[in-house]
Amino acid sequence: MTARGSQRRRASGFTLVEMLITVAIAGVLAGMSAMALNRLKSRGNFASATGDFLATLRTARAEAYARGNPTVVTVDVDTGRWWSVEDINGDFSLAAFDPATPAPSGDRLIYSGQLPSGTSFGPLDGWGAALAPPYSGIPTGYVNVLLADGGSGGVADISVDGGSTAPNFKYCSFCDTSSKRGAITFLPSGGATFSGGPLSVGQQISLQDIMQAQSADGGVSGSPGGIIDFAIVAATGSAEAVTIR
């Protein structure tokens, strides 16, 4: 074999440096694919959770009207769970509610739900503004300040003074501050009542996507990537999902 042929054979192979570079590139691409897959799964979980919870509220309202009995949706914001129960006995009590037996004897469990991974009720400080009309009277802990000339004066936090317009939580205006549970009772005649919160045109509870907030290095940023606020109107019992972010 000539020297030139031997040199050509060596040139057709891979050096150690080239192999290491190839492995490194493959690792980066695999990491990017995994991150993209996690984000896609997170968005799917968030969409599923918001749709599931809104369907629970609307179904509870329809059941109350159709069956002639109050229907109660109880929420536990600490555990991310909720239950819909037909209150046939008409004696629902949030203080006596037991997740192990959400429907006491004589009542009927319609549905129970659990938030998927990467979602939770929140954020703790709410989303930082009042809801837009026609839900602007529902307490979120904030009010949009209008200037005399009609311009924006920013956002005021009305929860700090503990006034009558302050919600129990900025992310759940009707939830009990001790147990972190709340209840919405849909009435057969239409309308809804709440376990707590200031007197207003209705109440709200928000859901956040905490996985979408992940930064490129795997850390978590200071705010969630998605927020949906569920506004429930007292007079009609109608529930609407308001996309905040």
C-alpha positions as CSV (number, residue, x, y, z in Angstrom):
1,M,0.0,0.0,0.0
2,T,1.3,3.4,-1.0
3,A,1.8,6.2,1.5
4,R,-0.8,8.2,-0.3
5,G,-3.4,5.4,0.1
6,S,-2.8,5.1,3.8
7,Q,-3.2,8.8,4.3
8,R,-6.5,8.8,2.4
9,R,-7.8,6.0,4.6
10,R,-6.9,8.0,7.8
11,A,-8.7,11.1,6.4
12,S,-12.0,9.2,6.0
13,G,-12.4,8.5,9.7
14,F,-13.5,10.7,12.7
15,T,-11.2,12.2,15.2
16,L,-11.9,12.1,18.9
17,V,-12.6,15.9,18.9
18,E,-15.1,15.5,16.1
19,M,-16.9,12.7,17.9
20,L,-17.1,14.8,21.1
21,I,-18.5,17.8,19.2
22,T,-21.2,15.5,17.6
23,V,-22.2,14.0,21.0
24,A,-22.4,17.5,22.5
25,I,-24.6,18.8,19.7
26,A,-26.9,15.7,20.0
27,G,-27.2,16.3,23.7
28,V,-28.2,20.0,23.2
29,L,-30.8,19.0,20.6
30,A,-32.2,16.3,22.9
31,G,-32.4,18.8,25.8
32,M,-34.2,21.3,23.6
33,S,-36.6,18.7,22.4
34,A,-37.4,17.6,26.0
35,M,-37.9,21.2,27.0
36,A,-40.3,21.8,24.1
37,L,-42.2,18.6,25.0
38,N,-42.6,19.7,28.6
39,R,-43.9,23.0,27.5
40,L,-46.4,21.4,25.1
41,K,-47.5,19.0,27.9
42,S,-47.8,22.0,30.3
43,R,-50.0,23.9,27.9
44,G,-52.2,20.8,27.4
45,N,-52.6,20.3,31.1
46,F,-53.5,24.0,31.6
47,A,-56.1,24.0,28.8
48,S,-57.6,20.7,30.1
49,A,-57.8,22.0,33.6
50,T,-59.4,25.3,32.7
51,G,-62.0,23.6,30.5
52,D,-62.7,20.9,33.1
53,F,-63.3,23.5,35.9
54,L,-65.5,25.8,33.7
55,A,-67.6,22.7,32.7
56,T,-68.0,21.8,36.3
57,L,-69.4,25.3,37.1
58,R,-71.7,25.4,34.2
59,T,-73.0,21.8,34.7
60,A,-73.7,22.6,38.4
61,R,-75.8,25.6,37.4
62,A,-77.7,23.5,34.8
63,E,-78.3,20.6,37.3
64,A,-79.7,23.0,39.9
65,Y,-82.2,24.4,37.4
66,A,-83.1,21.0,36.0
67,R,-83.5,19.1,39.3
68,G,-84.9,21.8,41.5
69,N,-82.3,21.4,44.2
70,P,-79.3,23.6,45.0
71,T,-76.0,22.4,43.6
72,V,-72.8,23.2,45.5
73,V,-69.3,23.4,44.0
74,T,-66.7,23.2,46.8
75,V,-63.1,24.2,46.0
76,D,-60.0,23.3,48.0
77,V,-57.3,25.7,46.7
78,D,-54.6,24.1,48.8
79,T,-54.9,20.7,47.3
80,G,-56.2,21.7,43.9
81,R,-59.4,19.7,44.2
82,W,-63.0,20.4,43.7
83,W,-66.4,18.7,44.1
84,S,-69.9,19.3,42.7
85,V,-72.7,18.0,44.8
86,E,-76.5,18.1,44.5
87,D,-77.6,19.4,47.9
88,I,-80.8,17.4,48.1
89,N,-81.1,17.8,51.9
90,G,-80.5,21.6,51.6
91,D,-78.2,21.6,54.5
92,F,-74.7,22.1,53.0
93,S,-72.1,23.6,55.4
94,L,-68.6,24.5,54.4
95,A,-67.4,24.1,57.9
96,A,-68.7,20.5,58.1
97,F,-67.5,19.6,54.6
98,D,-65.4,16.4,54.5
99,P,-63.5,15.5,51.3
100,A,-63.7,11.8,52.2
101,T,-67.5,12.0,52.0
102,P,-68.2,15.0,49.8
103,A,-71.8,13.9,49.4
104,P,-73.4,13.1,52.8
105,S,-76.2,10.6,53.0
106,G,-79.1,11.7,50.8
107,D,-77.1,14.0,48.6
108,R,-75.6,13.2,45.2
109,L,-72.0,13.6,44.0
110,I,-72.1,14.9,40.5
111,Y,-68.4,15.3,39.8
112,S,-65.0,15.6,41.5
113,G,-61.9,17.0,39.9
114,Q,-58.1,17.4,40.5
115,L,-55.8,19.9,38.9
116,P,-53.0,18.2,36.8
117,S,-49.3,18.7,37.5
118,G,-48.0,22.1,36.6
119,T,-51.3,24.0,37.4
120,S,-52.7,25.4,40.6
121,F,-55.2,27.9,41.9
122,G,-53.5,31.3,42.1
123,P,-51.3,33.3,41.9
124,L,-51.3,34.4,45.5
125,D,-51.3,38.1,44.6
126,G,-54.0,37.7,42.0
127,W,-53.2,39.1,38.5
128,G,-52.9,42.7,39.6
129,A,-55.9,44.5,38.2
130,A,-59.6,44.7,38.2
131,L,-61.6,42.5,35.7
132,A,-62.8,44.2,32.6
133,P,-66.5,45.0,32.1
134,P,-69.0,43.4,32.5
135,Y,-67.2,41.7,35.4
136,S,-65.4,44.8,36.8
137,G,-67.5,44.8,40.0
138,I,-66.2,41.4,41.0
139,P,-63.5,41.8,43.7
140,T,-60.0,40.9,42.7
141,G,-58.2,43.1,45.3
142,Y,-57.4,45.8,42.8
143,V,-59.1,48.7,41.1
144,N,-58.1,50.6,38.0
145,V,-57.6,54.3,38.8
146,L,-59.0,56.7,36.2
147,L,-57.8,60.3,36.0
148,A,-60.1,63.3,35.7
149,D,-59.2,63.6,32.0
150,G,-60.1,59.9,31.5
151,G,-56.5,58.7,31.4
152,S,-55.0,55.8,33.4
153,G,-53.8,56.5,36.9
154,G,-52.5,53.0,37.4
155,V,-53.7,50.2,39.6
156,A,-54.6,50.6,43.3
157,D,-54.4,47.6,45.7
158,I,-57.5,47.9,47.9
159,S,-56.8,44.8,49.9
160,V,-54.1,46.4,52.1
161,D,-56.6,48.5,54.1
162,G,-58.9,45.5,54.8
163,G,-61.9,47.4,53.6
164,S,-65.3,45.9,52.8
165,T,-64.3,45.6,49.1
166,A,-61.3,43.4,49.8
167,P,-61.6,39.8,48.7
168,N,-60.7,37.0,51.1
169,F,-57.9,36.0,48.8
170,K,-56.9,37.9,45.6
171,Y,-57.0,34.6,43.7
172,C,-60.2,33.3,45.4
173,S,-62.4,36.1,46.6
174,F,-64.9,33.8,48.5
175,C,-62.5,31.2,49.9
176,D,-62.2,30.8,53.7
177,T,-58.9,32.3,54.9
178,S,-58.4,29.5,57.4
179,S,-59.3,26.3,55.6
180,K,-58.6,27.7,52.1
181,R,-61.8,26.2,50.9
182,G,-64.8,27.9,49.3
183,A,-68.2,27.0,48.0
184,I,-70.5,28.3,45.3
185,T,-74.2,27.4,45.6
186,F,-76.1,27.5,42.4
187,L,-79.9,28.0,43.0
188,P,-82.7,26.3,41.2
189,S,-84.3,29.7,40.5
190,G,-81.1,31.0,38.9
191,G,-78.3,32.9,40.5
192,A,-75.6,31.9,42.9
193,T,-74.6,32.4,46.5
194,F,-71.0,32.2,48.0
195,S,-69.5,31.0,51.2
196,G,-67.7,34.3,51.7
197,G,-66.2,37.4,50.2
198,P,-67.5,41.0,50.1
199,L,-71.0,41.8,48.9
200,S,-70.7,42.5,45.1
201,V,-72.0,41.5,41.8
202,G,-70.2,38.1,42.0
203,Q,-67.0,36.4,43.0
204,Q,-64.0,34.9,41.3
205,I,-61.3,32.3,41.5
206,S,-58.2,32.0,39.3
207,L,-56.1,29.2,37.9
208,Q,-52.5,29.5,36.9
209,D,-50.0,27.6,34.7
210,I,-46.8,27.5,36.8
211,M,-44.9,25.2,34.3
212,Q,-45.1,27.7,31.4
213,A,-43.1,30.1,33.7
214,Q,-40.0,28.0,33.5
215,S,-37.0,29.8,32.1
216,A,-34.5,28.4,29.6
217,D,-32.1,27.2,32.3
218,G,-34.8,25.2,34.0
219,G,-35.5,27.7,36.8
220,V,-38.9,29.3,37.4
221,S,-39.6,32.9,36.8
222,G,-41.5,35.2,39.2
223,S,-44.8,35.0,37.5
224,P,-46.9,32.2,35.9
225,G,-47.0,31.8,32.2
226,G,-50.8,31.6,32.0
227,I,-53.7,32.8,34.2
228,I,-57.4,32.2,33.7
229,D,-59.9,33.9,36.1
230,F,-63.3,32.3,36.5
231,A,-66.0,35.0,37.2
232,I,-69.3,33.9,38.6
233,V,-72.2,36.4,38.5
234,A,-74.4,36.3,41.6
235,A,-77.7,37.4,39.9
236,T,-77.7,34.8,37.2
237,G,-75.2,32.1,38.2
238,S,-73.4,32.4,34.9
239,A,-69.7,31.5,34.9
240,E,-67.1,32.8,32.4
241,A,-63.4,32.1,32.0
242,V,-61.6,35.4,31.5
243,T,-58.1,35.0,29.9
244,I,-55.7,37.2,31.8
245,R,-52.4,35.9,30.4
